[in-house]
Amino acid sequence: MKLKVSFYYVLGILQILIAVGAIVAGIAFLMDPSGHKSGTSTAILVNSLFPDFFIPGLFLLTFNGIGNLVSAIMSFLKIKVSGFLGLAFGIILMVWIVLQVYWIGYENILQPVYFILGGVEAVIGYKLLRDVFKA
């Protein structure tokens, strides 16, 4: 028996995983922009554009969190725009991680993990987008 897995479902599952982490972190930073309750210090932001974690938390919640959550729903429904959204949010996540490492340095194993997840999301999104234009 041959198992056929839809790339839409794989993308949706990946987007849910990304969204959950981003929503939790985003809400934590919005509730406590000092980062103190999350075990983070604003001292790591000294080379960034931000005095505290409010703007990074808002970005995490909005783009990497809610954006991926809405995209996941669209992926599960196999809506044709899913490929574009997967490509876009994958690239956004990868740029986010690159900027994060540039500004605060390598702090955690989750940075390369999320960079790779963003790359996988972008590749699957590109494949779905390409398939839409083939049809």
N, CA, C and O atoms as CSV, one atom per row, in Angstrom:
chain,resi,resn,atom,element,x,y,z
A,1,MET,N,N,0.833,-1.175,0.000
A,1,MET,CA,C,0.000,0.000,0.000
A,1,MET,C,C,0.883,1.245,0.000
A,1,MET,O,O,1.775,1.386,0.836
A,2,LYS,N,N,0.626,2.134,-0.937
A,2,LYS,CA,C,1.422,3.350,-1.070
A,2,LYS,C,C,0.777,4.490,-0.275
A,2,LYS,O,O,-0.419,4.752,-0.403
A,3,LEU,N,N,1.578,5.152,0.533
A,3,LEU,CA,C,1.090,6.258,1.341
A,3,LEU,C,C,1.363,7.563,0.599
A,3,LEU,O,O,2.510,7.878,0.281
A,4,LYS,N,N,0.313,8.311,0.328
A,4,LYS,CA,C,0.468,9.601,-0.338
A,4,LYS,C,C,0.140,10.697,0.671
A,4,LYS,O,O,-0.994,10.812,1.136
A,5,VAL,N,N,1.129,11.483,0.995
A,5,VAL,CA,C,0.952,12.568,1.956
A,5,VAL,C,C,0.865,13.881,1.181
A,5,VAL,O,O,1.721,14.180,0.349
A,6,SER,N,N,-0.152,14.640,1.459
A,6,SER,CA,C,-0.313,15.936,0.802
A,6,SER,C,C,0.662,16.954,1.395
A,6,SER,O,O,0.792,17.077,2.613
A,7,PHE,N,N,1.339,17.675,0.512
A,7,PHE,CA,C,2.232,18.727,0.975
A,7,PHE,C,C,1.461,19.823,1.710
A,7,PHE,O,O,2.028,20.522,2.550
A,8,TYR,N,N,0.184,19.974,1.402
A,8,TYR,CA,C,-0.635,20.952,2.128
A,8,TYR,C,C,-0.695,20.591,3.612
A,8,TYR,O,O,-0.577,21.465,4.471
A,9,TYR,N,N,-0.879,19.308,3.912
A,9,TYR,CA,C,-0.970,18.883,5.312
A,9,TYR,C,C,0.391,18.977,6.014
A,9,TYR,O,O,0.461,19.368,7.179
A,10,VAL,N,N,1.446,18.628,5.324
A,10,VAL,CA,C,2.786,18.746,5.906
A,10,VAL,C,C,3.074,20.212,6.227
A,10,VAL,O,O,3.578,20.534,7.303
A,11,LEU,N,N,2.751,21.091,5.285
A,11,LEU,CA,C,2.947,22.516,5.509
A,11,LEU,C,C,2.099,23.000,6.682
A,11,LEU,O,O,2.585,23.759,7.520
A,12,GLY,N,N,0.851,22.575,6.751
A,12,GLY,CA,C,-0.031,22.986,7.840
A,12,GLY,C,C,0.488,22.570,9.201
A,12,GLY,O,O,0.454,23.352,10.151
A,13,ILE,N,N,0.965,21.342,9.298
A,13,ILE,CA,C,1.513,20.858,10.569
A,13,ILE,C,C,2.748,21.667,10.964
A,13,ILE,O,O,2.900,22.056,12.122
A,14,LEU,N,N,3.620,21.916,10.002
A,14,LEU,CA,C,4.823,22.716,10.259
A,14,LEU,C,C,4.440,24.125,10.710
A,14,LEU,O,O,5.035,24.663,11.644
A,15,GLN,N,N,3.459,24.716,10.056
A,15,GLN,CA,C,3.029,26.070,10.418
A,15,GLN,C,C,2.413,26.114,11.818
A,15,GLN,O,O,2.585,27.093,12.544
A,16,ILE,N,N,1.705,25.066,12.188
A,16,ILE,CA,C,1.153,24.997,13.557
A,16,ILE,C,C,2.292,24.962,14.577
A,16,ILE,O,O,2.245,25.666,15.585
A,17,LEU,N,N,3.307,24.148,14.317
A,17,LEU,CA,C,4.451,24.063,15.237
A,17,LEU,C,C,5.134,25.415,15.397
A,17,LEU,O,O,5.449,25.829,16.513
A,18,ILE,N,N,5.359,26.093,14.292
A,18,ILE,CA,C,5.999,27.409,14.336
A,18,ILE,C,C,5.100,28.397,15.067
A,18,ILE,O,O,5.572,29.173,15.898
A,19,ALA,N,N,3.807,28.372,14.759
A,19,ALA,CA,C,2.866,29.323,15.349
A,19,ALA,C,C,2.787,29.186,16.866
A,19,ALA,O,O,2.781,30.186,17.583
A,20,VAL,N,N,2.727,27.959,17.351
A,20,VAL,CA,C,2.587,27.746,18.799
A,20,VAL,C,C,3.759,28.368,19.548
A,20,VAL,O,O,3.556,29.096,20.520
A,21,GLY,N,N,4.970,28.090,19.110
A,21,GLY,CA,C,6.143,28.661,19.771
A,21,GLY,C,C,6.161,30.179,19.718
A,21,GLY,O,O,6.490,30.839,20.704
A,22,ALA,N,N,5.807,30.728,18.562
A,22,ALA,CA,C,5.832,32.182,18.396
A,22,ALA,C,C,4.728,32.866,19.201
A,22,ALA,O,O,4.940,33.945,19.754
A,23,ILE,N,N,3.561,32.247,19.269
A,23,ILE,CA,C,2.461,32.836,20.033
A,23,ILE,C,C,2.794,32.853,21.523
A,23,ILE,O,O,2.566,33.856,22.200
A,24,VAL,N,N,3.327,31.760,22.029
A,24,VAL,CA,C,3.698,31.691,23.447
A,24,VAL,C,C,4.773,32.733,23.773
A,24,VAL,O,O,4.641,33.481,24.742
A,25,ALA,N,N,5.830,32.781,22.968
A,25,ALA,CA,C,6.914,33.739,23.220
A,25,ALA,C,C,6.435,35.170,23.023
A,25,ALA,O,O,6.774,36.054,23.809
A,26,GLY,N,N,5.643,35.403,21.967
A,26,GLY,CA,C,5.151,36.754,21.696
A,26,GLY,C,C,4.298,37.285,22.835
A,26,GLY,O,O,4.481,38.422,23.267
A,27,ILE,N,N,3.378,36.482,23.320
A,27,ILE,CA,C,2.518,36.905,24.435
A,27,ILE,C,C,3.353,37.145,25.692
A,27,ILE,O,O,3.116,38.106,26.424
A,28,ALA,N,N,4.324,36.278,25.938
A,28,ALA,CA,C,5.187,36.447,27.117
A,28,ALA,C,C,5.926,37.777,27.059
A,28,ALA,O,O,6.015,38.482,28.064
A,29,PHE,N,N,6.458,38.125,25.888
A,29,PHE,CA,C,7.201,39.388,25.765
A,29,PHE,C,C,6.276,40.603,25.806
A,29,PHE,O,O,6.671,41.664,26.290
A,30,LEU,N,N,5.054,40.459,25.304
A,30,LEU,CA,C,4.113,41.579,25.378
A,30,LEU,C,C,3.654,41.809,26.816
A,30,LEU,O,O,3.460,42.951,27.236
A,31,MET,N,N,3.482,40.732,27.563
A,31,MET,CA,C,3.056,40.859,28.960
A,31,MET,C,C,4.181,41.366,29.851
A,31,MET,O,O,3.929,42.021,30.862
A,32,ASP,N,N,5.421,41.066,29.477
A,32,ASP,CA,C,6.575,41.514,30.256
A,32,ASP,C,C,7.708,41.898,29.298
A,32,ASP,O,O,8.615,41.101,29.060
A,33,PRO,N,N,7.658,43.122,28.746
A,33,PRO,CA,C,8.677,43.546,27.779
A,33,PRO,C,C,10.105,43.570,28.331
A,33,PRO,O,O,11.065,43.630,27.562
A,34,SER,N,N,10.248,43.523,29.648
A,34,SER,CA,C,11.594,43.486,30.235
A,34,SER,C,C,12.235,42.115,30.026
A,34,SER,O,O,13.457,41.979,30.090
A,35,GLY,N,N,11.404,41.100,29.776
A,35,GLY,CA,C,11.904,39.742,29.591
A,35,GLY,C,C,12.233,39.038,30.891
A,35,GLY,O,O,12.597,37.862,30.884
A,36,HIS,N,N,12.111,39.734,31.992
A,36,HIS,CA,C,12.503,39.187,33.298
A,36,HIS,C,C,11.782,37.879,33.619
A,36,HIS,O,O,12.408,36.909,34.046
A,37,LYS,N,N,10.456,37.855,33.410
A,37,LYS,CA,C,9.680,36.654,33.753
A,37,LYS,C,C,9.998,35.475,32.833
A,37,LYS,O,O,9.769,34.322,33.199
A,38,SER,N,N,10.525,35.761,31.639
A,38,SER,CA,C,10.890,34.673,30.713
A,38,SER,C,C,12.348,34.255,30.879
A,38,SER,O,O,12.842,33.392,30.154
A,39,GLY,N,N,13.023,34.869,31.830
A,39,GLY,CA,C,14.422,34.523,32.053
A,39,GLY,C,C,15.364,35.155,31.038
A,39,GLY,O,O,16.452,34.638,30.785
A,40,THR,N,N,14.942,36.274,30.459
A,40,THR,CA,C,15.746,36.983,29.463
A,40,THR,C,C,16.011,38.390,29.981
A,40,THR,O,O,15.222,38.936,30.752
A,41,SER,N,N,17.110,38.962,29.560
A,41,SER,CA,C,17.455,40.311,29.986
A,41,SER,C,C,17.510,41.237,28.772
A,41,SER,O,O,17.944,40.832,27.693
A,42,THR,N,N,17.072,42.469,28.952
A,42,THR,CA,C,17.166,43.449,27.870
A,42,THR,C,C,18.616,43.789,27.549
A,42,THR,O,O,18.886,44.452,26.547
A,43,ALA,N,N,19.536,43.351,28.370
A,43,ALA,CA,C,20.960,43.586,28.093
A,43,ALA,C,C,21.379,42.971,26.764
A,43,ALA,O,O,22.294,43.476,26.114
A,44,ILE,N,N,20.722,41.884,26.348
A,44,ILE,CA,C,21.098,41.266,25.072
A,44,ILE,C,C,20.651,42.108,23.884
A,44,ILE,O,O,21.071,41.856,22.754
A,45,LEU,N,N,19.800,43.107,24.126
A,45,LEU,CA,C,19.305,43.961,23.043
A,45,LEU,C,C,20.178,45.179,22.796
A,45,LEU,O,O,19.826,46.030,21.980
A,46,VAL,N,N,21.290,45.278,23.474
A,46,VAL,CA,C,22.132,46.475,23.405
A,46,VAL,C,C,22.550,46.816,21.965
A,46,VAL,O,O,22.677,47.997,21.642
A,47,ASN,N,N,22.762,45.841,21.110
A,47,ASN,CA,C,23.162,46.099,19.728
A,47,ASN,C,C,21.997,46.059,18.747
A,47,ASN,O,O,22.201,46.081,17.533
A,48,SER,N,N,20.784,46.001,19.271
A,48,SER,CA,C,19.599,45.939,18.412
A,48,SER,C,C,18.950,47.312,18.314
A,48,SER,O,O,19.455,48.295,18.857
A,49,LEU,N,N,17.836,47.361,17.621
A,49,LEU,CA,C,17.069,48.602,17.477
A,49,LEU,C,C,16.069,48.811,18.607
A,49,LEU,O,O,15.372,49.824,18.637
A,50,PHE,N,N,15.993,47.860,19.539
A,50,PHE,CA,C,14.901,47.843,20.503
A,50,PHE,C,C,15.385,48.034,21.940
A,50,PHE,O,O,16.382,47.438,22.347
A,51,PRO,N,N,14.671,48.873,22.714
A,51,PRO,CA,C,15.042,49.052,24.120
A,51,PRO,C,C,14.533,47.916,25.011
A,51,PRO,O,O,15.083,47.662,26.083
A,52,ASP,N,N,13.477,47.238,24.553
A,52,ASP,CA,C,12.919,46.122,25.313
A,52,ASP,C,C,12.322,45.117,24.318
A,52,ASP,O,O,12.533,45.234,23.111
A,53,PHE,N,N,11.581,44.138,24.830
A,53,PHE,CA,C,11.071,43.054,23.986
A,53,PHE,C,C,9.655,43.279,23.461
A,53,PHE,O,O,9.055,42.356,22.910
A,54,PHE,N,N,9.103,44.494,23.622
A,54,PHE,CA,C,7.737,44.725,23.179
A,54,PHE,C,C,7.599,44.570,21.660
A,54,PHE,O,O,6.757,43.799,21.200
A,55,ILE,N,N,8.399,45.277,20.887
A,55,ILE,CA,C,8.309,45.204,19.418
A,55,ILE,C,C,8.675,43.802,18.920
A,55,ILE,O,O,7.954,43.261,18.082
A,56,PRO,N,N,9.769,43.189,19.402
A,56,PRO,CA,C,10.028,41.801,18.979
A,56,PRO,C,C,8.888,40.848,19.358
A,56,PRO,O,O,8.559,39.940,18.595
A,57,GLY,N,N,8.291,41.053,20.521
A,57,GLY,CA,C,7.169,40.218,20.938
A,57,GLY,C,C,5.959,40.416,20.045
A,57,GLY,O,O,5.272,39.455,19.697
A,58,LEU,N,N,5.697,41.657,19.674
A,58,LEU,CA,C,4.582,41.962,18.775
A,58,LEU,C,C,4.807,41.328,17.401
A,58,LEU,O,O,3.877,40.784,16.805
A,59,PHE,N,N,6.042,41.399,16.902
A,59,PHE,CA,C,6.379,40.781,15.623
A,59,PHE,C,C,6.210,39.266,15.695
A,59,PHE,O,O,5.612,38.652,14.811
A,60,LEU,N,N,6.743,38.677,16.758
A,60,LEU,CA,C,6.608,37.225,16.942
A,60,LEU,C,C,5.144,36.808,16.953
A,60,LEU,O,O,4.751,35.877,16.249
A,61,LEU,N,N,4.345,37.493,17.746
A,61,LEU,CA,C,2.934,37.145,17.861
A,61,LEU,C,C,2.206,37.323,16.529
A,61,LEU,O,O,1.454,36.446,16.104
A,62,THR,N,N,2.435,38.461,15.875
A,62,THR,CA,C,1.694,38.795,14.665
A,62,THR,C,C,2.104,37.958,13.462
A,62,THR,O,O,1.272,37.272,12.868
A,63,PHE,N,N,3.373,38.009,13.103
A,63,PHE,CA,C,3.823,37.358,11.863
A,63,PHE,C,C,4.104,35.872,12.045
A,63,PHE,O,O,3.491,35.028,11.390
A,64,ASN,N,N,5.033,35.562,12.937
A,64,ASN,CA,C,5.417,34.158,13.101
A,64,ASN,C,C,4.353,33.343,13.821
A,64,ASN,O,O,4.292,32.125,13.658
A,65,GLY,N,N,3.510,34.005,14.622
A,65,GLY,CA,C,2.474,33.305,15.358
A,65,GLY,C,C,1.146,33.271,14.624
A,65,GLY,O,O,0.783,32.258,14.025
A,66,ILE,N,N,0.422,34.384,14.672
A,66,ILE,CA,C,-0.908,34.438,14.074
A,66,ILE,C,C,-0.840,34.226,12.557
A,66,ILE,O,O,-1.688,33.540,11.986
A,67,GLY,N,N,0.169,34.814,11.906
A,67,GLY,CA,C,0.319,34.629,10.462
A,67,GLY,C,C,0.448,33.165,10.082
A,67,GLY,O,O,-0.205,32.703,9.146
A,68,ASN,N,N,1.283,32.435,10.802
A,68,ASN,CA,C,1.439,31.009,10.526
A,68,ASN,C,C,0.204,30.209,10.916
A,68,ASN,O,O,-0.116,29.217,10.262
A,69,LEU,N,N,-0.488,30.618,11.957
A,69,LEU,CA,C,-1.699,29.921,12.361
A,69,LEU,C,C,-2.789,30.043,11.284
A,69,LEU,O,O,-3.420,29.052,10.916
A,70,VAL,N,N,-3.001,31.264,10.787
A,70,VAL,CA,C,-3.972,31.475,9.715
A,70,VAL,C,C,-3.540,30.714,8.460
A,70,VAL,O,O,-4.366,30.108,7.777
A,71,SER,N,N,-2.240,30.751,8.164
A,71,SER,CA,C,-1.723,30.018,6.998
A,71,SER,C,C,-1.915,28.518,7.149
A,71,SER,O,O,-2.201,27.827,6.171
A,72,ALA,N,N,-1.761,28.011,8.358
A,72,ALA,CA,C,-1.967,26.579,8.595
A,72,ALA,C,C,-3.405,26.187,8.286
A,72,ALA,O,O,-3.653,25.156,7.661
A,73,ILE,N,N,-4.337,26.999,8.720
A,73,ILE,CA,C,-5.748,26.713,8.434
A,73,ILE,C,C,-5.965,26.667,6.927
A,73,ILE,O,O,-6.637,25.770,6.418
A,74,MET,N,N,-5.397,27.632,6.216
A,74,MET,CA,C,-5.520,27.660,4.759
A,74,MET,C,C,-4.850,26.446,4.123
A,74,MET,O,O,-5.344,25.906,3.134
A,75,SER,N,N,-3.736,26.025,4.689
A,75,SER,CA,C,-3.047,24.841,4.166
A,75,SER,C,C,-3.902,23.599,4.350
A,75,SER,O,O,-4.025,22.790,3.431
A,76,PHE,N,N,-4.496,23.438,5.528
A,76,PHE,CA,C,-5.346,22.275,5.769
A,76,PHE,C,C,-6.574,22.268,4.859
A,76,PHE,O,O,-7.088,21.208,4.504
A,77,LEU,N,N,-7.036,23.462,4.486
A,77,LEU,CA,C,-8.174,23.574,3.580
A,77,LEU,C,C,-7.755,23.503,2.104
A,77,LEU,O,O,-8.592,23.545,1.202
A,78,LYS,N,N,-6.450,23.395,1.885
A,78,LYS,CA,C,-5.853,23.313,0.538
A,78,LYS,C,C,-6.226,24.511,-0.340
A,78,LYS,O,O,-6.505,24.365,-1.530
A,79,ILE,N,N,-6.224,25.670,0.260
A,79,ILE,CA,C,-6.479,26.905,-0.479
A,79,ILE,C,C,-5.217,27.249,-1.267
A,79,ILE,O,O,-4.110,27.178,-0.733
A,80,LYS,N,N,-5.382,27.620,-2.529
A,80,LYS,CA,C,-4.242,27.783,-3.434
A,80,LYS,C,C,-3.206,28.805,-2.970
A,80,LYS,O,O,-2.029,28.685,-3.312
A,81,VAL,N,N,-3.621,29.798,-2.206
A,81,VAL,CA,C,-2.683,30.811,-1.724
A,81,VAL,C,C,-1.737,30.256,-0.648
A,81,VAL,O,O,-0.793,30.934,-0.244
A,82,SER,N,N,-1.986,29.042,-0.193
A,82,SER,CA,C,-1.162,28.420,0.855
A,82,SER,C,C,0.309,28.351,0.472
A,82,SER,O,O,1.179,28.580,1.312
A,83,GLY,N,N,0.591,28.039,-0.779
A,83,GLY,CA,C,1.986,27.965,-1.227
A,83,GLY,C,C,2.690,29.299,-1.091
A,83,GLY,O,O,3.819,29.367,-0.607
A,84,PHE,N,N,2.017,30.369,-1.522
A,84,PHE,CA,C,2.598,31.701,-1.405
A,84,PHE,C,C,2.826,32.059,0.056
A,84,PHE,O,O,3.885,32.574,0.416
A,85,LEU,N,N,1.830,31.786,0.900
A,85,LEU,CA,C,1.957,32.114,2.328
A,85,LEU,C,C,3.070,31.299,2.985
A,85,LEU,O,O,3.819,31.829,3.805
A,86,GLY,N,N,3.185,30.021,2.635
A,86,GLY,CA,C,4.263,29.197,3.169
A,86,GLY,C,C,5.623,29.739,2.777
A,86,GLY,O,O,6.528,29.829,3.606
A,87,LEU,N,N,5.764,30.101,1.508
A,87,LEU,CA,C,7.024,30.683,1.031
A,87,LEU,C,C,7.316,31.988,1.770
A,87,LEU,O,O,8.427,32.197,2.257
A,88,ALA,N,N,6.313,32.861,1.851
A,88,ALA,CA,C,6.504,34.166,2.489
A,88,ALA,C,C,6.829,34.050,3.973
A,88,ALA,O,O,7.790,34.657,4.446
A,89,PHE,N,N,6.034,33.274,4.712
A,89,PHE,CA,C,6.268,33.167,6.155
A,89,PHE,C,C,7.540,32.380,6.465
A,89,PHE,O,O,8.176,32.618,7.491
A,90,GLY,N,N,7.915,31.453,5.596
A,90,GLY,CA,C,9.193,30.760,5.770
A,90,GLY,C,C,10.364,31.725,5.639
A,90,GLY,O,O,11.299,31.693,6.439
A,91,ILE,N,N,10.306,32.584,4.622
A,91,ILE,CA,C,11.367,33.580,4.425
A,91,ILE,C,C,11.372,34.581,5.573
A,91,ILE,O,O,12.437,34.956,6.063
A,92,ILE,N,N,10.192,35.015,6.006
A,92,ILE,CA,C,10.108,35.951,7.142
A,92,ILE,C,C,10.760,35.343,8.382
A,92,ILE,O,O,11.500,36.024,9.092
A,93,LEU,N,N,10.492,34.079,8.641
A,93,LEU,CA,C,11.084,33.419,9.809
A,93,LEU,C,C,12.604,33.330,9.680
A,93,LEU,O,O,13.323,33.564,10.652
A,94,MET,N,N,13.091,32.996,8.496
A,94,MET,CA,C,14.533,32.904,8.300
A,94,MET,C,C,15.207,34.268,8.470
A,94,MET,O,O,16.263,34.360,9.095
A,95,VAL,N,N,14.608,35.322,7.920
A,95,VAL,CA,C,15.156,36.679,8.082
A,95,VAL,C,C,15.115,37.083,9.550
A,95,VAL,O,O,16.060,37.686,10.057
A,96,TRP,N,N,14.024,36.752,10.233
A,96,TRP,CA,C,13.899,37.039,11.665
A,96,TRP,C,C,15.072,36.425,12.440
A,96,TRP,O,O,15.686,37.086,13.278
A,97,ILE,N,N,15.371,35.171,12.154
A,97,ILE,CA,C,16.452,34.485,12.871
A,97,ILE,C,C,17.811,35.096,12.523
A,97,ILE,O,O,18.647,35.286,13.406
A,98,VAL,N,N,18.034,35.401,11.257
A,98,VAL,CA,C,19.303,36.030,10.859
A,98,VAL,C,C,19.487,37.362,11.584
A,98,VAL,O,O,20.562,37.632,12.120
A,99,LEU,N,N,18.448,38.193,11.603
A,99,LEU,CA,C,18.540,39.481,12.305
A,99,LEU,C,C,18.731,39.284,13.803
A,99,LEU,O,O,19.495,40.009,14.441
A,100,GLN,N,N,18.040,38.309,14.354
A,100,GLN,CA,C,18.176,38.016,15.781
A,100,GLN,C,C,19.624,37.647,16.125
A,100,GLN,O,O,20.188,38.167,17.087
A,101,VAL,N,N,20.208,36.766,15.352
A,101,VAL,CA,C,21.591,36.363,15.611
A,101,VAL,C,C,22.543,37.536,15.381
A,101,VAL,O,O,23.522,37.690,16.111
A,102,TYR,N,N,22.267,38.352,14.383
A,102,TYR,CA,C,23.103,39.533,14.117
A,102,TYR,C,C,23.064,40.501,15.301
A,102,TYR,O,O,24.097,41.017,15.726
A,103,TRP,N,N,21.851,40.742,15.830
A,103,TRP,CA,C,21.712,41.718,16.898
A,103,TRP,C,C,22.094,41.188,18.275
A,103,TRP,O,O,22.747,41.895,19.042
A,104,ILE,N,N,21.703,39.968,18.600
A,104,ILE,CA,C,21.944,39.495,19.969
A,104,ILE,C,C,22.959,38.365,20.047
A,104,ILE,O,O,23.372,37.978,21.140
A,105,GLY,N,N,23.365,37.832,18.897
A,105,GLY,CA,C,24.313,36.731,18.893
A,105,GLY,C,C,23.614,35.384,18.990
A,105,GLY,O,O,22.393,35.308,19.127
A,106,TYR,N,N,24.399,34.341,18.918
A,106,TYR,CA,C,23.858,32.988,19.049
A,106,TYR,C,C,23.598,32.740,20.521
A,106,TYR,O,O,24.527,32.717,21.329
A,107,GLU,N,N,22.331,32.555,20.868
A,107,GLU,CA,C,21.935,32.404,22.263
A,107,GLU,C,C,21.383,31.030,22.592
A,107,GLU,O,O,21.454,30.591,23.741
A,108,ASN,N,N,20.825,30.334,21.583
A,108,ASN,CA,C,20.038,29.155,21.894
A,108,ASN,C,C,19.975,28.235,20.685
A,108,ASN,O,O,19.995,28.703,19.546
A,109,ILE,N,N,19.900,26.937,20.921
A,109,ILE,CA,C,19.797,25.942,19.852
A,109,ILE,C,C,18.529,26.151,19.023
A,109,ILE,O,O,18.468,25.716,17.873
A,110,LEU,N,N,17.519,26.810,19.591
A,110,LEU,CA,C,16.281,27.051,18.850
A,110,LEU,C,C,16.482,27.987,17.659
A,110,LEU,O,O,15.699,27.952,16.709
A,111,GLN,N,N,17.519,28.822,17.700
A,111,GLN,CA,C,17.767,29.716,16.568
A,111,GLN,C,C,18.032,28.925,15.278
A,111,GLN,O,O,17.334,29.146,14.289
A,112,PRO,N,N,19.005,28.020,15.252
A,112,PRO,CA,C,19.181,27.249,14.012
A,112,PRO,C,C,18.012,26.316,13.711
A,112,PRO,O,O,17.697,26.069,12.547
A,113,VAL,N,N,17.370,25.798,14.754
A,113,VAL,CA,C,16.212,24.913,14.541
A,113,VAL,C,C,15.105,25.679,13.815
A,113,VAL,O,O,14.561,25.188,12.826
A,114,TYR,N,N,14.768,26.876,14.297
A,114,TYR,CA,C,13.717,27.661,13.651
A,114,TYR,C,C,14.145,28.173,12.277
A,114,TYR,O,O,13.307,28.324,11.388
A,115,PHE,N,N,15.433,28.439,12.096
A,115,PHE,CA,C,15.917,28.824,10.763
A,115,PHE,C,C,15.666,27.687,9.774
A,115,PHE,O,O,15.193,27.916,8.661
A,116,ILE,N,N,15.984,26.475,10.185
A,116,ILE,CA,C,15.758,25.302,9.329
A,116,ILE,C,C,14.263,25.098,9.085
A,116,ILE,O,O,13.856,24.819,7.957
A,117,LEU,N,N,13.443,25.233,10.128
A,117,LEU,CA,C,11.993,25.103,9.962
A,117,LEU,C,C,11.462,26.137,8.967
A,117,LEU,O,O,10.600,25.830,8.145
A,118,GLY,N,N,11.981,27.357,9.049
A,118,GLY,CA,C,11.588,28.394,8.092
A,118,GLY,C,C,11.997,28.020,6.678
A,118,GLY,O,O,11.251,28.259,5.728
A,119,GLY,N,N,13.185,27.431,6.534
A,119,GLY,CA,C,13.638,26.991,5.216
A,119,GLY,C,C,12.754,25.890,4.658
A,119,GLY,O,O,12.404,25.906,3.478
A,120,VAL,N,N,12.396,24.937,5.500
A,120,VAL,CA,C,11.516,23.844,5.060
A,120,VAL,C,C,10.146,24.402,4.683
A,120,VAL,O,O,9.564,24.001,3.675
A,121,GLU,N,N,9.637,25.324,5.491
A,121,GLU,CA,C,8.344,25.948,5.189
A,121,GLU,C,C,8.402,26.666,3.840
A,121,GLU,O,O,7.477,26.557,3.035
A,122,ALA,N,N,9.486,27.398,3.597
A,122,ALA,CA,C,9.630,28.120,2.330
A,122,ALA,C,C,9.725,27.163,1.145
A,122,ALA,O,O,9.125,27.419,0.101
A,123,VAL,N,N,10.460,26.076,1.288
A,123,VAL,CA,C,10.614,25.112,0.197
A,123,VAL,C,C,9.280,24.437,-0.127
A,123,VAL,O,O,8.916,24.307,-1.296
A,124,ILE,N,N,8.561,24.014,0.896
A,124,ILE,CA,C,7.253,23.383,0.657
A,124,ILE,C,C,6.295,24.402,0.045
A,124,ILE,O,O,5.547,24.079,-0.878
A,125,GLY,N,N,6.319,25.617,0.552
A,125,GLY,CA,C,5.475,26.670,-0.009
A,125,GLY,C,C,5.800,26.919,-1.473
A,125,GLY,O,O,4.899,27.076,-2.297
A,126,TYR,N,N,7.083,26.953,-1.794
A,126,TYR,CA,C,7.500,27.146,-3.188
A,126,TYR,C,C,7.010,26.005,-4.064
A,126,TYR,O,O,6.546,26.235,-5.181
A,127,LYS,N,N,7.109,24.770,-3.565
A,127,LYS,CA,C,6.655,23.613,-4.338
A,127,LYS,C,C,5.157,23.710,-4.611
A,127,LYS,O,O,4.714,23.470,-5.734
A,128,LEU,N,N,4.376,24.059,-3.591
A,128,LEU,CA,C,2.937,24.198,-3.772
A,128,LEU,C,C,2.608,25.352,-4.714
A,128,LEU,O,O,1.707,25.236,-5.546
A,129,LEU,N,N,3.320,26.447,-4.591
A,129,LEU,CA,C,3.101,27.598,-5.452
A,129,LEU,C,C,3.417,27.249,-6.905
A,129,LEU,O,O,2.680,27.620,-7.818
A,130,ARG,N,N,4.501,26.546,-7.101
A,130,ARG,CA,C,4.893,26.100,-8.454
A,130,ARG,C,C,3.843,25.171,-9.046
A,130,ARG,O,O,3.520,25.266,-10.230
A,131,ASP,N,N,3.311,24.277,-8.225
A,131,ASP,CA,C,2.287,23.352,-8.699
A,131,ASP,C,C,1.000,24.068,-9.101
A,131,ASP,O,O,0.322,23.650,-10.040
A,132,VAL,N,N,0.662,25.155,-8.387
A,132,VAL,CA,C,-0.536,25.932,-8.714
A,132,VAL,C,C,-0.378,26.559,-10.094
A,132,VAL,O,O,-1.323,26.580,-10.883
A,133,PHE,N,N,0.826,27.073,-10.385
A,133,PHE,CA,C,1.047,27.718,-11.682
A,133,PHE,C,C,1.205,26.730,-12.829
A,133,PHE,O,O,1.058,27.104,-13.992
A,134,LYS,N,N,1.502,25.478,-12.512
A,134,LYS,CA,C,1.585,24.439,-13.545
A,134,LYS,C,C,0.194,24.074,-14.049
A,134,LYS,O,O,0.006,23.770,-15.226
A,135,ALA,N,N,-0.778,24.108,-13.137
A,135,ALA,CA,C,-2.130,23.655,-13.483
A,135,ALA,C,C,-2.849,24.603,-14.420
A,135,ALA,O,O,-3.994,24.349,-14.796
